[in-house]
C-alpha cells in the first residue's frame, strides 16, 4: 500500500468470518467518537501519564469511513461510535458486542493522525527512518499475531482454539522478531500498512506488559504472508 492521499472505498456492510485478532484494550484499535459537534476518527498513544488522543483530519473520505462504522454500531448497539480495525490489506472491520463482525470497505493511501501535543501529522504508513528495535512513537494499532516458541508465525482461529499458520513461514521476519526477543513465545501486531511492531520491557526485569515500549520490527512480505480474505458475499446484511 503506497503513501498516496487517503481514500475510503465503502460498500454494504458484509459479515466478516475471516481473521480478526486484536489485543484487548482501547489503545490497540481505532475509535469513532464525538469531538464537540463533530464525529471523529481517533487512535490513542499510551503514556506513563495516561493516553494521548490522536485525531485524523476531517477529510471527506475519513468522514465516509466514520459514517460506515457508525452505521454498523447504530444498527447493533442503538448508538453510534465505538472501535474498529483496519487490517494489513486495508479492509475496515467493525465488531459488535454480540460477536459478529462486518467489513464495510477498504482504504488506500496513508492515514495520518494529528499529535495533540506537538501538532504534527503522524503518518501510519511511514517507517522510512526506522530500523529494527527503534521506538515506535505512533499509535500501536493493528491485527495481532503470534510467534511460537518454535519460531513459527501463527494466529488463533475465530474460536481461539486452533493455531493457523501461513502457507510459507517468512524466515526473515522471524529472524527480526528473534533479534527483539531471543526465546519463547511472543505477540506482535501488523498495522494497516504491513508494518510489524511489538512490545519490549522498559526495565531489565519489568514484565508488566502495560509498561512495555512499542518498537519497530519491519514489514511483512505479502508473498510469504496470510492470504487476503474476502467477506462472504457482497450483499448488505443489516
PyMOL commands that set and color helices and strands:
alter all, ss='L'
color gray80, all
select helices_A, chain A and resi 26-28+60-77+171-180+209-211+222-224
alter helices_A, ss='H'
color red, helices_A
select strands_A, chain A and resi 7-15+30-35+38-47+50-55+82-86+91-95+101-108+112-114+121-123+143-147+153-156+163-164+186-190+195-200+213-219
alter strands_A, ss='S'
color yellow, strands_A
deselect
rebuild
show_as cartoon
